Amino acid sequence: MAQLAEVVGSIASVGYGLAAIGPGIGVGLIFGNGVQAMARQPEAAGLIRSNMFIGFALTEALALIGIVMPFVFGTGK
């Protein structure tokens, strides 16, 4: 009977790599659209910039949660 290959190493690092994709895309969208909005309406640049940084902080919180979760729900060995 053939045995399946055993995964050696920390699978949590692979999980974090996958979890970082979403916030990475989100940060790119936030700043890309923020720059575009400031170019279209320069008079609203202050409001757009503050909303852009709030969105950035919330998006980066997802990445931080992604890095903490493997430690919280570890295997417990």
N, C-alpha and C positions, 0 to 999 in steps of 0.2 A: 504494500500500500504506500503510495507516494505521500510524503509529508509536505505541507505548505512551508514556504520559506518564512523564517522568523524575522520580525522587524527588530533590528538592533539599534539602540540609541533612543533618543527622546522624541517621541511622536508629538510631544507638546510643542516643540520648536516648529514642526511642520504645521501644526494647528495655528500657531501665532502668525506664521508666514501667510497663511490663507486669511487669517483675520485682519491682517494689515492691508490687504488689497482694497477693501471697502473704504476705510478712512483715507487711504492714499488717493483714490479716485475722487472722493468727496472734497478733499482739500484742493485738488486741481480744479474741480468744477467751481468751488467757492471763489477762489482767487481769479480764475479766468473770467467768470461772469462778473465779478466785482470790478475788474479793470475795464471790462467792456461797458458796464453801466456808468462808471466814472467818465469814460471817454464820451459817452452819449449825453450825459447830464453833469457837467463839471460843477454846477452850483450845488448839487446834492452830494458832493464827494465826501463830506464829513459824515453824513448819515449812512451813506453806503459803506464807508470804511469801518464805522463802528459795528454795523450789522455783520460785516464780513468777518471781523475778528471774533465776534460772538459765535458765529457759525463755525469758525475755525476751532475755537476752544471746545465746542460741543462735539465736533467731529473727531478731534484728537482724544477726547475722553473715551471714545469707542476703541481706539487703538490701545489706550492704557488699560482698559478693561480686558481687552484681548490678551495683553501680556500678563495680567494678574491671574486670570482664570485657570490656566494650567497648574499654577501653584496652589490655588484654592481647592481644586478638584483633582489633585494629584492621585497617584496610584496608592499612596499610603504605605509604601514598602519600608 
